[in-house]
Amino acid sequence: MGGDHGVDSVIPGAALCVKANPDLRFLLFGERAKIANALKGHDALIAASEIIHTDTYIKSDEKPSTALRSSKGTSMRLAIEAVQDGRAQAVVSAGNTGALMALSKMVLKTVPGIHRPAIASLWPTVSGSTVMLDLGANVLVDAENLAQFAVLGAVFAKAHNPAISVPTVGLLNVGSEETKGPDHVRGAAEILSNVDFPGHYYGFVEGNDITKGTVDVIVCDGYAGNIALKTAEGVGQFFGDGLKASLKANLLSMIGAVFASGSLKAFKNRVDPRLYNGGVFLGLNGLCVKSHGGCDALAFSSAVKLAAELARHGYVETVTTDINNLISQESFLS
């Protein structure tokens, strides 16, 4: 029921997923009449779905604190509780981000040993995609938090791309030299250089490494990660608008655009942000994926696909094992 378009993007998005993955099953939480009406014509999804009716849902402009107090019986709360009690393996929502994070932490709790959950997402690169976290959940972190994020990200990378047996992990910094960066980043580098974790520590990476695909996982605090995310979104919008304006500038440009249309379309499809939609709340004792509020059907389907990938590969169970391994090591404790 959340997001800018509600059932008009969620239902068609789920239908796209069922078409590509017939084994998926859905619990759809919200107003039965609206959901049933949106399901018309999506026969495969109807067969794969169960509607759980509720009259109430959390609005996009509600403060997380207010949403927490009045969350009982809402579609978001019920969906998260379905993961908690094992009726669902993941929850996907396009609704209120702050409320979703607060409710997920309250209901699902964190994996034992995890200090703080993090928001992770896939970023397009010249060679495929990379996992980046944290994208805004934690503005202030310490070295141990970043080391734990490295575990969360490495397991994510392997679940998303099983071809990656040992993901390379880099720490986002202002330079590649060992002496550069704030204390918590250099401290995390010291930890990751001396512990056994489900990845290979590459070293420091810089902002221009994000889209190069230098590493499989980029770890940073939520302050730097969110700025990088919003900057990338702004640059993408700037580039897209500028390119459109240039191609329509005069007759010669428009003729050139016709001849280049195939290549331009291929490039657009390669970097289409809808294909990378889905921020995963990592470190919780259950899978929760936040879809962009303004998502269309394709974008929402990408978030569902990501949730299904992580569930199929037992993400939470693997993280539990790997975190216990990390915090038990003397080189981490010291």
C-alpha positions in Angstrom: 0.0 0.0 0.0 3.0 2.3 0.3 5.1 4.2 -2.1 4.0 6.8 -4.7 1.9 4.3 -6.7 0.8 1.7 -4.2 -0.8 -1.4 -5.8 -0.3 0.1 -9.3 3.4 -0.7 -9.2 3.6 -3.5 -6.6 1.1 -5.8 -8.2 2.5 -5.5 -11.8 6.0 -5.8 -10.4 5.1 -9.0 -8.5 3.5 -10.3 -11.7 6.8 -9.8 -13.6 8.6 -11.8 -11.0 6.2 -14.7 -11.1 6.5 -14.8 -14.9 10.3 -15.1 -14.6 10.3 -17.2 -11.4 7.1 -19.5 -11.2 8.2 -20.9 -7.9 7.7 -17.6 -6.0 4.8 -17.2 -3.7 3.4 -13.9 -2.3 1.5 -12.7 0.7 -0.1 -9.4 -0.2 -0.9 -7.2 2.8 -3.3 -4.3 2.4 -6.9 -3.4 1.3 -8.4 -6.5 -0.2 -10.6 -4.7 -2.7 -7.8 -2.6 -4.1 -5.4 -5.5 -4.3 -8.0 -7.8 -5.9 -8.8 -5.1 -8.5 -5.1 -4.7 -9.4 -4.7 -8.5 -9.7 -7.2 -8.7 -12.6 -5.5 -10.1 -15.7 -2.5 -11.4 -13.7 -3.7 -15.0 -13.5 -0.3 -16.5 -12.6 0.1 -14.1 -9.8 -3.4 -14.7 -8.5 -2.6 -18.4 -8.3 0.7 -17.7 -6.5 -0.7 -15.1 -4.0 -2.7 -14.8 -0.8 -4.3 -11.5 0.2 -4.2 -10.6 3.9 -6.6 -7.8 4.4 -6.0 -4.8 6.7 -7.7 -1.4 6.7 -4.6 0.5 7.9 -1.2 1.3 6.5 1.7 3.6 7.4 1.7 6.8 5.4 4.8 8.0 3.6 5.1 11.2 5.6 4.7 9.7 9.1 7.6 10.0 11.4 9.2 6.7 12.4 8.4 7.4 16.1 4.7 8.0 15.3 4.6 4.9 13.0 6.1 2.7 15.7 3.4 3.7 18.2 0.5 3.2 15.8 2.0 0.3 13.7 -0.1 -2.6 15.2 -2.3 -4.0 12.4 -0.8 -2.0 9.6 0.1 -3.7 6.3 3.9 -3.0 6.9 3.9 -4.4 10.4 1.9 -7.5 9.4 4.3 -8.1 6.5 7.3 -7.9 8.7 5.7 -10.2 11.3 5.2 -12.7 8.6 9.0 -13.0 8.2 9.4 -13.1 12.0 7.0 -16.1 12.4 8.4 -17.9 9.3 5.4 -17.5 7.0 7.5 -15.5 4.6 11.3 -15.6 3.8 11.5 -11.9 3.0 9.5 -8.7 3.1 9.6 -6.1 0.3 8.1 -2.6 0.7 8.0 0.6 -1.2 6.7 2.4 1.8 8.1 4.8 4.5 11.8 4.1 4.7 12.3 5.3 8.3 9.2 3.4 9.5 10.3 0.2 7.7 13.8 0.4 9.3 12.5 1.1 12.7 9.8 -1.6 12.6 12.2 -4.2 11.1 14.7 -3.6 13.9 12.0 -3.8 16.5 10.2 -6.9 15.2 13.1 -8.9 13.6 15.9 -7.8 15.9 19.5 -7.9 14.8 21.5 -11.1 14.3 23.3 -11.9 17.6 26.7 -10.3 17.6 25.8 -7.6 15.0 26.1 -4.1 16.6 24.3 -2.2 13.9 22.3 -3.1 10.8 23.3 -1.4 7.5 21.6 -0.5 4.2 23.2 -2.1 1.2 22.4 -2.0 -2.5 23.8 -3.0 -5.9 25.6 -0.4 -8.0 26.2 -0.7 -11.8 29.8 -0.8 -12.8 31.7 -1.2 -16.1 32.1 -4.9 -15.4 28.7 -5.7 -13.8 27.7 -4.6 -10.3 29.1 -4.0 -6.9 27.6 -4.1 -3.4 27.9 -0.9 -1.4 27.1 -0.4 2.3 26.2 1.5 4.5 24.0 3.9 2.5 22.5 5.8 5.3 21.5 3.8 8.3 24.5 4.7 10.5 26.0 8.2 10.3 28.6 7.5 13.0 30.4 4.1 13.2 33.5 2.7 14.6 36.1 0.3 13.2 34.3 -2.8 14.5 31.1 -1.7 12.8 32.9 -1.4 9.4 34.5 -4.8 9.9 31.1 -6.3 10.5 29.7 -4.5 7.4 32.5 -6.2 5.4 31.0 -9.6 6.4 27.5 -8.5 5.6 28.5 -7.2 2.2 30.7 -10.2 1.3 27.9 -12.7 2.0 25.5 -10.4 0.0 27.9 -10.4 -3.0 28.2 -14.2 -3.0 24.4 -14.7 -2.7 23.7 -12.3 -5.6 26.4 -13.8 -7.8 27.3 -17.4 -6.9 30.2 -17.2 -9.4 32.0 -15.1 -6.9 33.5 -17.5 -4.4 35.7 -15.0 -2.5 34.4 -11.4 -2.9 37.0 -8.6 -2.8 36.2 -5.9 -0.2 37.4 -2.4 -0.2 37.0 0.4 2.4 35.9 3.8 0.9 38.5 6.4 1.7 40.0 9.7 0.5 43.1 8.0 -0.8 44.6 4.6 -1.3 47.6 5.2 1.0 47.6 3.4 4.4 48.1 6.6 6.3 45.1 8.4 4.9 41.5 8.6 6.2 39.8 8.9 9.6 40.6 6.7 12.6 37.6 4.4 12.2 38.4 3.6 8.5 42.1 3.0 9.3 41.1 0.9 12.3 38.8 -1.2 10.1 41.6 -1.7 7.7 43.8 -3.1 10.5 41.1 -5.5 11.5 40.3 -6.8 8.0 43.9 -7.3 7.3 44.3 -9.7 10.2 41.0 -11.6 10.4 39.4 -14.5 8.6 36.1 -13.4 7.0 34.1 -14.5 3.9 36.0 -12.2 1.6 39.4 -10.9 0.6 40.4 -7.4 1.9 41.6 -5.4 -1.1 42.5 -2.2 0.7 41.3 1.4 0.4 39.2 2.5 -2.6 38.2 6.0 -3.7 35.0 7.5 -5.1 36.0 6.8 -8.7 36.4 3.1 -7.9 32.7 2.7 -7.3 31.7 2.5 -10.9 35.0 1.0 -12.1 34.1 -2.3 -10.4 37.5 -2.3 -8.7 36.1 -4.5 -5.9 33.0 -6.6 -5.3 32.0 -4.9 -2.1 32.6 -1.3 -1.0 32.2 -0.6 2.8 31.8 2.9 4.3 29.8 4.7 7.0 26.3 5.8 6.3 27.4 9.5 6.1 29.7 8.9 3.2 27.5 6.2 1.6 24.4 8.3 1.5 26.3 11.3 0.0 27.7 9.0 -2.7 24.3 7.6 -3.4 22.6 11.0 -3.8 25.5 12.3 -5.8 25.3 9.4 -8.2 21.5 9.9 -8.6 22.1 13.6 -9.3 24.8 12.9 -11.8 22.7 10.4 -13.6 19.8 12.8 -13.8 22.1 15.6 -15.0 23.7 13.3 -17.7 20.3 12.0 -18.9 18.7 15.5 -19.1 21.8 17.0 -20.8 22.0 14.2 -23.4 18.3 14.5 -24.3 18.7 18.3 -24.7 21.8 17.9 -26.9 20.2 15.3 -29.1 17.2 17.6 -29.7 19.3 20.8 -30.1 19.1 20.9 -33.9 18.2 18.9 -37.0 21.7 17.4 -37.4 21.7 16.2 -33.8 18.3 14.6 -34.2 19.4 12.8 -37.3 22.5 11.6 -35.5 20.3 10.4 -32.6 18.3 8.2 -35.1 21.4 6.5 -36.3 22.7 6.1 -32.7 19.4 5.0 -31.3 20.4 1.3 -31.0 23.6 2.0 -29.1 21.9 4.7 -26.9 19.1 2.2 -26.0 21.6 -0.5 -25.1 23.5 1.9 -22.8 20.3 3.1 -21.2 19.3 -0.5 -20.5 22.8 -1.2 -19.1 22.6 1.6 -16.5 18.8 1.7 -15.9 18.5 2.4 -12.2 15.3 0.3 -12.1 17.4 -2.8 -12.6 19.3 -2.0 -9.4 16.4 -1.0 -7.2 16.3 -2.4 -3.7 18.1 -1.4 -0.5 18.6 -4.4 1.8 18.6 -3.9 5.6 21.5 -6.2 6.4 22.2 -7.6 9.9 18.6 -8.2 10.9 17.4 -11.6 11.9 15.2 -11.7 8.7 15.3 -10.3 5.2 13.8 -6.8 4.6 14.2 -5.0 1.2 13.2 -1.4 0.7 12.1 -0.5 -2.8 12.3 3.1 -4.0 9.0 4.9 -3.2 8.7 6.1 -6.8 9.3 2.7 -8.4 7.4 1.4 -11.4 6.6 -2.3 -12.0 10.1 -3.1 -13.4 11.9 -1.4 -10.5 9.7 -3.2 -7.9 10.3 -6.5 -9.6 14.1 -5.9 -9.2 13.7 -5.4 -5.4 11.6 -8.7 -5.2 14.2 -10.5 -7.3 17.0 -9.4 -4.9 15.0 -10.5 -1.9 14.4 -13.9 -3.4 18.1 -14.3 -4.3 19.2 -13.7 -0.7 16.5 -15.9 0.7 17.4 -18.8 -1.6 21.0 -18.7 -0.6 20.2 -18.6 3.2 21.7 -15.1 3.7 20.7 -14.7 7.3 21.9 -18.1 8.4 25.2 -17.6 6.6 25.7 -14.2 8.2 25.0 -15.6 11.6 27.8 -18.2 11.2 30.3 -15.8 9.7 29.7 -13.1 12.3 30.2 -15.6 15.1 33.4 -16.6 13.4 34.5 -12.9 13.1 33.9 -11.9 16.7 35.5 -15.0 18.2 38.9 -14.3 16.6 41.6 -12.9 18.8 42.7 -10.5 16.1 39.2 -8.9 16.1 38.9 -8.7 19.9 42.3 -7.1 20.2 
